[in-house]
């Protein structure tokens, strides 16, 4: 028997046999409809987790820096000034306006030495809270509208030694 030429073999490979091929277009759409919400939930959840982690690290750094600046600043003499300065510094570090209202800052502990030559340390504690909202309110989280509160606290002591 004679072998068919290359053209005839190639034509046989690419001929569409509509009657022998099952229709699976509907199955693909159903699979996509089932898997798409799951994949999107995983992706958006990963985004929310990374955003929350970034904001928490930024808040901790801002609180630590504010506590250090207050303890080292010789012009801050009372807790009210310390609170005002700490809130401004934290808001700016969090890329918020200086007069922001979203960050709650407290200075529960503030001590300065009685005199400039005292070896008593200047000690300050700064605490801050920041609300964090997720991109999507997840039904399995027991929070209101997907809002969490990020918290950070830092204490800093500094002994001012003035040269005679």
Backbone as JSON, one array per atom type, in Angstrom:
{
  "sequence": "XXXXXXXXXXXXXXXXXXXXXXXXXXXXXXXXXXXXXXXXXXXXXXXXXXXXXXXXXXXXXXXXXXXXXXXXXXXXXXXXXXXXXXXXXXXXXXXXXXXXXXXXXXXXXXXXXXXXXXXXXXXXXXXXXXXXXXXXXXXXXXXXXXXXXXXXXXXXXXXXXXXX",
  "N": [[0.84, -1.18, 0.0], [0.43, 2.19, -0.69], [2.06, 5.0, 0.84], [0.53, 7.91, 2.19], [1.0, 11.22, 1.03], [2.87, 13.99, 2.49], [1.31, 16.3, 2.59], [-1.31, 15.4, 2.62], [-1.38, 13.95, 5.0], [-0.9, 16.02, 6.86], [-3.18, 17.55, 6.42], [-5.14, 15.82, 7.35], [-4.55, 15.79, 10.06], [-5.29, 18.34, 10.93], [-7.94, 18.64, 10.38], [-11.09, 19.41, 11.5], [-13.09, 17.63, 13.62], [-16.12, 17.82, 14.38], [-18.23, 16.26, 15.29], [-17.07, 14.18, 16.76], [-15.8, 15.37, 18.9], [-16.25, 16.3, 22.23], [-18.38, 18.81, 23.69], [-16.97, 21.08, 25.78], [-17.01, 23.65, 26.71], [-18.84, 24.83, 28.51], [-18.21, 23.55, 30.91], [-15.72, 24.61, 31.55], [-16.38, 27.26, 32.14], [-17.96, 26.93, 34.4], [-16.08, 25.84, 36.18], [-14.34, 28.05, 36.35], [-16.1, 29.9, 37.52], [-16.41, 28.75, 40.02], [-13.79, 28.69, 41.1], [-12.76, 31.31, 40.88], [-13.75, 33.21, 42.93], [-12.47, 32.11, 45.18], [-9.72, 32.28, 44.56], [-9.49, 35.08, 44.24], [-10.12, 35.89, 46.86], [-7.92, 34.88, 48.27], [-5.83, 36.35, 47.08], [-6.57, 39.06, 47.64], [-6.65, 38.87, 50.4], [-3.94, 38.38, 50.95], [-2.9, 40.82, 50.11], [-4.15, 42.56, 51.99], [-3.03, 41.58, 54.37], [-0.3, 42.16, 53.97], [-0.43, 44.95, 53.78], [-1.36, 45.62, 56.37], [0.77, 44.68, 57.92], [2.84, 46.34, 57.01], [1.89, 48.88, 57.83], [1.84, 48.5, 60.62], [4.58, 48.1, 61.24], [5.56, 50.57, 60.43], [4.17, 52.25, 62.22], [5.21, 51.39, 64.72], [7.91, 52.17, 64.41], [7.57, 54.95, 64.16], [6.48, 55.65, 66.66], [8.56, 54.87, 68.37], [10.62, 56.6, 67.49], [9.43, 59.08, 68.09], [9.3, 58.95, 70.89], [12.02, 58.89, 71.51], [12.86, 61.39, 70.49], [11.41, 63.15, 72.12], [12.44, 62.56, 74.66], [15.07, 63.39, 74.36], [14.91, 66.09, 73.71], [15.55, 69.21, 75.0], [13.89, 71.35, 75.26], [11.31, 70.6, 75.73], [9.17, 70.67, 78.29], [6.93, 69.82, 79.66], [4.17, 67.42, 79.94], [2.04, 67.99, 78.22], [3.11, 69.48, 76.08], [4.85, 67.53, 75.18], [3.03, 65.6, 74.32], [1.7, 66.96, 72.21], [3.85, 67.4, 70.41], [4.65, 64.73, 69.97], [2.39, 63.61, 68.72], [2.29, 65.11, 66.32], [4.77, 64.36, 65.15], [4.42, 61.6, 64.84], [2.18, 61.48, 63.14], [3.25, 62.7, 60.81], [5.26, 60.84, 60.21], [3.71, 58.69, 59.54], [2.79, 59.39, 57.09], [0.64, 61.14, 57.09], [-1.39, 64.13, 57.46], [-0.06, 66.75, 59.58], [-1.85, 67.55, 61.54], [-3.49, 65.34, 62.05], [-6.33, 63.24, 62.71], [-6.76, 60.57, 62.87], [-4.85, 59.04, 64.16], [-4.37, 58.05, 67.45], [-2.72, 59.34, 70.12], [-0.94, 58.94, 73.12], [0.79, 60.05, 76.04], [1.71, 58.44, 78.51], [3.69, 58.47, 80.44], [5.99, 60.77, 81.57], [8.94, 62.22, 82.4], [11.21, 64.6, 83.48], [14.54, 65.69, 84.27], [15.22, 67.46, 87.34], [17.03, 69.54, 87.28], [19.38, 71.0, 84.96], [21.86, 69.9, 85.27], [21.49, 67.51, 86.5], [21.73, 63.97, 87.04], [19.62, 62.36, 86.73], [17.6, 60.36, 84.69], [15.93, 61.43, 81.7], [12.81, 60.41, 81.03], [10.43, 58.92, 78.94], [7.3, 57.67, 77.82], [5.56, 56.65, 75.04], [2.5, 56.03, 73.48], [0.5, 54.77, 70.83], [-2.38, 54.46, 68.73], [-3.85, 53.21, 65.76], [-6.39, 53.13, 63.41], [-7.14, 50.48, 61.16], [-8.34, 49.55, 58.08], [-9.6, 46.86, 56.18], [-9.37, 45.9, 52.69], [-11.58, 44.57, 51.76], [-14.57, 43.73, 53.42], [-14.37, 40.94, 55.31], [-16.39, 38.08, 55.72], [-15.89, 36.16, 57.69], [-14.45, 37.34, 59.69], [-14.61, 38.81, 62.88], [-15.0, 41.59, 63.1], [-16.01, 45.02, 62.97], [-17.03, 46.16, 59.95], [-14.6, 45.32, 58.88], [-12.53, 46.62, 60.23], [-9.57, 47.09, 62.04], [-7.54, 47.67, 64.94], [-4.43, 49.01, 65.17], [-1.7, 48.92, 67.36], [0.93, 50.53, 69.2], [3.69, 50.96, 71.38], [6.23, 52.69, 73.15], [9.08, 53.13, 75.19], [11.51, 55.4, 76.37], [14.62, 56.3, 77.69], [16.89, 58.8, 78.73], [19.93, 60.17, 79.64], [20.98, 63.31, 80.27], [23.99, 64.7, 79.87], [25.76, 67.4, 80.55], [28.42, 69.32, 79.36], [30.92, 70.79, 81.42]],
  "CA": [[0.0, 0.0, 0.0], [1.2, 3.41, -0.87], [1.99, 5.97, 1.94], [0.01, 9.2, 1.76], [2.01, 12.28, 1.02], [2.9, 14.84, 3.69], [0.17, 17.23, 2.57], [-2.55, 14.71, 2.98], [-1.29, 13.66, 6.43], [-1.07, 17.28, 7.59], [-4.58, 17.96, 6.31], [-5.91, 14.94, 8.22], [-4.31, 16.18, 11.45], [-5.93, 19.6, 11.26], [-9.36, 18.63, 10.05], [-11.88, 19.46, 12.73], [-14.16, 16.64, 13.66], [-17.05, 18.38, 15.35], [-19.11, 15.25, 15.85], [-16.35, 13.3, 17.67], [-15.25, 16.14, 20.0], [-17.31, 16.71, 23.15], [-18.46, 20.23, 23.99], [-16.58, 21.29, 27.16], [-16.97, 25.08, 27.0], [-19.63, 25.09, 29.71], [-17.49, 23.04, 32.07], [-14.67, 25.58, 31.87], [-17.0, 28.43, 32.76], [-18.38, 26.54, 35.75], [-14.86, 25.75, 36.97], [-13.9, 29.42, 36.6], [-17.03, 30.52, 38.47], [-16.17, 28.19, 41.35], [-12.45, 28.98, 41.59], [-12.42, 32.73, 40.87], [-13.88, 33.85, 44.25], [-11.46, 31.58, 46.09], [-8.43, 32.87, 44.19], [-9.54, 36.5, 44.57], [-10.06, 36.02, 48.32], [-6.54, 34.63, 48.67], [-5.01, 37.47, 46.62], [-6.92, 40.26, 48.41], [-6.2, 38.61, 51.77], [-2.49, 38.6, 51.0], [-2.7, 42.28, 50.04], [-4.52, 43.13, 53.28], [-2.04, 41.18, 55.36], [0.93, 42.92, 53.75], [-0.71, 46.35, 54.13], [-1.42, 45.72, 57.82], [2.13, 44.5, 58.43], [3.59, 47.55, 56.69], [1.41, 49.96, 58.7], [2.27, 48.2, 61.99], [6.02, 48.37, 61.34], [5.71, 52.02, 60.33], [3.67, 52.84, 63.46], [6.19, 51.11, 65.76], [9.07, 53.04, 64.19], [7.2, 56.34, 64.43], [6.33, 55.8, 68.11], [9.9, 54.79, 68.95], [11.33, 57.84, 67.17], [8.82, 60.18, 68.84], [9.73, 58.82, 72.29], [13.43, 59.29, 71.58], [12.96, 62.84, 70.28], [10.89, 63.84, 73.3], [13.38, 62.37, 75.76], [16.31, 64.12, 74.09], [14.67, 67.52, 73.49], [15.62, 69.95, 76.27], [12.88, 72.41, 75.25], [10.02, 70.04, 76.13], [9.2, 70.71, 79.75], [5.74, 69.23, 80.31], [3.55, 66.32, 79.2], [1.16, 68.52, 77.16], [3.98, 69.77, 74.93], [5.34, 66.23, 74.7], [1.93, 64.97, 73.59], [1.5, 67.69, 70.95], [4.97, 67.1, 69.51], [4.62, 63.31, 69.61], [1.32, 63.39, 67.74], [2.73, 65.68, 65.05], [5.84, 63.55, 64.57], [3.87, 60.3, 64.44], [1.34, 61.7, 61.96], [4.12, 62.93, 59.66], [5.94, 59.59, 59.89], [2.72, 57.78, 58.94], [2.37, 60.02, 55.83], [-0.65, 61.79, 57.33], [-1.17, 65.54, 57.79], [0.43, 66.96, 60.95], [-3.0, 67.68, 62.45], [-4.36, 64.2, 61.75], [-7.22, 62.8, 63.78], [-6.89, 59.12, 62.83], [-3.91, 58.44, 65.1], [-4.58, 58.44, 68.85], [-1.41, 59.31, 70.78], [-0.92, 59.26, 74.56], [2.09, 60.06, 76.7], [1.36, 58.09, 79.89], [4.8, 58.68, 81.36], [6.91, 61.82, 81.13], [9.73, 62.75, 83.51], [12.43, 65.31, 83.11], [15.34, 65.95, 85.46], [14.9, 68.71, 88.03], [17.96, 70.58, 86.83], [20.13, 70.65, 83.75], [23.07, 69.15, 85.62], [21.09, 66.29, 87.2], [21.99, 62.72, 86.33], [18.36, 61.62, 86.63], [17.29, 60.25, 83.26], [14.69, 61.94, 81.13], [12.12, 59.18, 80.62], [9.14, 59.15, 78.31], [6.61, 56.54, 77.2], [4.6, 57.11, 74.04], [1.64, 54.97, 72.94], [-0.32, 55.24, 69.72], [-3.27, 53.51, 68.06], [-4.21, 53.62, 64.41], [-7.36, 52.2, 62.82], [-6.77, 49.89, 59.86], [-9.48, 48.93, 57.4], [-9.25, 45.93, 55.1], [-9.91, 46.28, 51.39], [-12.88, 43.91, 51.63], [-15.01, 43.2, 54.72], [-14.43, 39.49, 55.27], [-17.51, 37.62, 56.55], [-15.44, 35.29, 58.76], [-13.79, 38.12, 60.73], [-15.61, 39.35, 63.81], [-14.78, 43.02, 63.29], [-17.02, 45.86, 62.35], [-16.6, 46.68, 58.64], [-13.22, 44.95, 58.59], [-11.6, 47.57, 60.84], [-8.72, 46.63, 63.13], [-6.78, 48.73, 65.59], [-3.0, 48.73, 65.32], [-1.19, 49.57, 68.58], [2.38, 50.52, 69.42], [4.11, 51.69, 72.57], [7.68, 52.69, 73.28], [9.63, 53.9, 76.3], [12.88, 55.8, 76.1], [15.28, 57.03, 78.77], [18.09, 59.47, 78.24], [20.6, 60.98, 80.66], [21.64, 64.47, 79.66], [25.23, 65.07, 80.53], [26.22, 68.66, 79.98], [29.84, 69.57, 79.61], [31.09, 71.95, 82.3]],
  "C": [[0.87, 1.23, 0.0], [0.97, 4.37, 0.3], [1.42, 7.29, 1.42], [1.11, 10.26, 1.85], [1.88, 13.14, 2.28], [1.71, 15.78, 3.74], [-1.12, 16.57, 3.03], [-2.53, 14.37, 4.47], [-1.51, 14.92, 7.26], [-2.52, 17.72, 7.55], [-5.45, 17.09, 7.23], [-5.74, 15.32, 9.69], [-5.11, 17.42, 11.85], [-7.39, 19.69, 10.87], [-10.15, 18.55, 11.35], [-13.01, 18.45, 12.64], [-15.14, 17.08, 14.74], [-17.93, 17.32, 15.99], [-18.4, 14.37, 16.88], [-15.83, 14.03, 18.91], [-16.36, 16.59, 20.95], [-17.25, 18.22, 23.41], [-18.13, 20.43, 25.47], [-16.46, 22.77, 27.51], [-17.73, 25.44, 28.25], [-18.94, 24.64, 30.98], [-16.41, 24.02, 32.5], [-15.24, 26.8, 32.57], [-17.44, 28.11, 34.18], [-17.16, 26.43, 36.67], [-14.32, 27.14, 37.31], [-14.79, 30.1, 37.62], [-16.83, 29.99, 39.88], [-14.83, 28.66, 41.92], [-12.13, 30.47, 41.68], [-12.63, 33.41, 42.22], [-12.84, 33.37, 45.25], [-10.1, 32.21, 45.81], [-8.41, 34.36, 44.53], [-9.48, 36.74, 46.07], [-8.63, 35.83, 48.82], [-5.66, 35.82, 48.28], [-5.29, 38.72, 47.44], [-6.52, 40.08, 49.87], [-4.71, 38.82, 51.93], [-2.17, 40.09, 50.93], [-3.03, 42.94, 51.38], [-3.5, 42.8, 54.36], [-0.75, 41.97, 55.19], [0.73, 44.4, 54.07], [-0.73, 46.54, 55.64], [-0.03, 45.59, 58.44], [2.97, 45.76, 58.2], [3.18, 48.7, 57.6], [1.85, 49.73, 60.15], [3.74, 48.5, 62.18], [6.27, 49.87, 61.3], [5.27, 52.72, 61.63], [4.66, 52.6, 64.61], [7.42, 51.99, 65.63], [8.76, 54.49, 64.53], [7.08, 56.59, 65.93], [7.71, 55.77, 68.79], [10.68, 56.09, 68.71], [10.76, 59.03, 67.93], [9.26, 60.13, 70.3], [11.19, 59.27, 72.44], [13.58, 60.81, 71.44], [12.48, 63.62, 71.49], [11.88, 63.73, 74.45], [14.64, 63.2, 75.57], [16.12, 65.64, 73.97], [14.64, 68.26, 74.83], [14.56, 71.04, 76.35], [11.49, 71.9, 75.65], [10.03, 69.89, 77.64], [8.0, 70.05, 80.41], [5.11, 68.19, 79.38], [2.66, 66.82, 78.06], [1.96, 68.85, 75.91], [4.51, 68.48, 74.33], [4.27, 65.54, 73.87], [1.71, 65.64, 72.23], [2.61, 67.37, 69.95], [4.95, 65.64, 69.05], [3.56, 63.04, 68.55], [1.71, 63.93, 66.37], [3.78, 64.83, 64.37], [5.31, 62.2, 64.07], [3.01, 60.45, 63.19], [2.19, 61.9, 60.71], [4.84, 61.64, 59.25], [5.0, 58.59, 59.23], [2.17, 58.33, 57.62], [0.96, 60.59, 55.93], [-0.38, 63.26, 57.59], [-0.79, 65.7, 59.26], [-0.71, 67.06, 61.96], [-3.99, 66.54, 62.24], [-5.2, 63.81, 62.97], [-7.35, 61.28, 63.82], [-5.98, 58.42, 63.83], [-4.23, 58.97, 66.5], [-3.26, 58.25, 69.58], [-1.6, 59.67, 72.25], [0.52, 59.23, 75.04], [1.82, 59.74, 78.17], [2.46, 58.36, 80.91], [5.73, 59.73, 80.77], [7.62, 62.38, 82.35], [10.96, 63.43, 82.95], [13.23, 65.56, 84.38], [15.02, 67.33, 86.05], [15.81, 69.84, 87.59], [18.74, 70.08, 85.63], [21.36, 69.81, 84.07], [22.76, 67.84, 86.35], [21.42, 65.06, 86.36], [20.76, 61.83, 86.3], [17.97, 61.53, 85.16], [15.96, 60.93, 82.91], [14.0, 60.72, 80.53], [10.76, 59.54, 80.04], [8.61, 57.84, 77.74], [5.55, 57.12, 76.27], [3.82, 55.89, 73.54], [0.78, 55.57, 71.83], [-1.19, 54.11, 69.2], [-3.67, 54.09, 66.72], [-5.24, 52.64, 63.87], [-6.88, 51.73, 61.45], [-7.99, 49.2, 59.29], [-9.0, 48.03, 56.27], [-9.87, 46.41, 53.8], [-11.33, 45.75, 51.2], [-13.32, 43.48, 53.01], [-15.22, 41.69, 54.62], [-15.55, 38.99, 56.19], [-17.07, 36.77, 57.74], [-14.68, 36.03, 59.85], [-14.85, 38.77, 61.61], [-15.34, 40.81, 64.12], [-15.87, 43.79, 62.56], [-16.44, 46.45, 61.07], [-15.14, 46.38, 58.33], [-12.19, 45.89, 59.18], [-10.87, 46.94, 62.02], [-8.06, 47.84, 63.77], [-5.34, 48.27, 65.76], [-2.5, 49.53, 66.51], [0.33, 49.48, 68.64], [2.68, 51.36, 70.65], [5.63, 51.6, 72.68], [8.08, 53.57, 74.46], [11.09, 54.21, 75.99], [13.4, 56.6, 77.28], [16.58, 57.6, 78.24], [18.66, 60.32, 79.37], [21.34, 62.1, 79.93], [22.88, 64.8, 80.49], [25.74, 66.3, 79.83], [27.68, 68.86, 80.33], [29.99, 70.82, 80.47], [31.72, 73.13, 81.59]]
}
